[in-house]
């Protein structure tokens, strides 16, 4: 919430739309570059859908800006992070809260987060280069990977190629905490290391 005398922060959708138009990109062109469908990107621009951090990074790459252009992402000051002092951030108030675990140094390949996932969360469908590992710290999620669906509970893990279409959701009435580790470097600034090439997902993606 903005303080008295301050302008409220702009919503994510208009920021993306204004940047896309500044670059002279159509929804189709921007969606192709970001690896998301036109329908999904249109929903995001109208604030009817909230992308995950990874998908927002793909959109940022397509629009030639860093992730920090759209959302403040605090980064660990050191390789060692203390649980009680690790900052959280979120793309929207009602979405996932993220804790960044990975440090930044020359040649770094991994990104890692703890995802605090609210009840009822449904992710968009993703497909990209690289690989991911998820480990359920608390709660339960339903993970879709290719044509299979897995119910994952505390202590379960899954390692998969990002090229396989994947999504997940928390259909319970309790939050879930997930440790995510992957080779998609979502916190790189524009002009530094580029994100991997993203392969388009041919169908509409949705996140409730």
Phi, psi and omega in degrees: 000136181284145176285163179302134179088353179255147174283140177295149178295140181294150177291160182298316184305306179300326177298316180293314181298316181295320179293318179299315181292326177298326179276354180073028181262138171283166175302319181297314182295316180294320178297319178298317180294324183274346181077028176234160182285158177300317181299318180291316180298322177298319177298318180297316181295334178265010181059030175262355176212146179244119181287154171291170181299319180295317179291323176297324177295322177296319178295318179299318178299316180298329182263009173060042175225166175277164180300328182293348175296330184253331184209139177285122183238094180300139183245144178302138180279345183215168178293332178266124176242136180265135185304318185284348182241008182279118183288151175250154174215162181216155178280321174225163183298326186259009183260201180290140169261135184247141169242122180276129181253337188277145175266167177248128175203161182304130178085003181299138182244335187261147165242149181209136181218153162261125182257121175263105191255120182287158176302141177084359181293137175229123182278165170282164175281131182237153176202123185198172176286166178098191180218160183221150170232132173239144180224127184276112179278326184198142176090202185212139175226164173248117184254127174258129180222110186063235179262008183251153177234129181241134168270121184244131181238178183311128179094346179280151178221162180210131179241126186208163176280136177295343180289343176276125180306132183213151176202172180201164181206154175250100183268004181272178177262016180233150177296156174236144175244129186231132171271121180244131175229132181203171180263007175275109186277087189280350184250023177277137180282157176300138180092347174263212182295134181279154175290158176300156176298133184260134179266129184300143172264124191284356183235164180297138176257150179221143169224123182273000000 
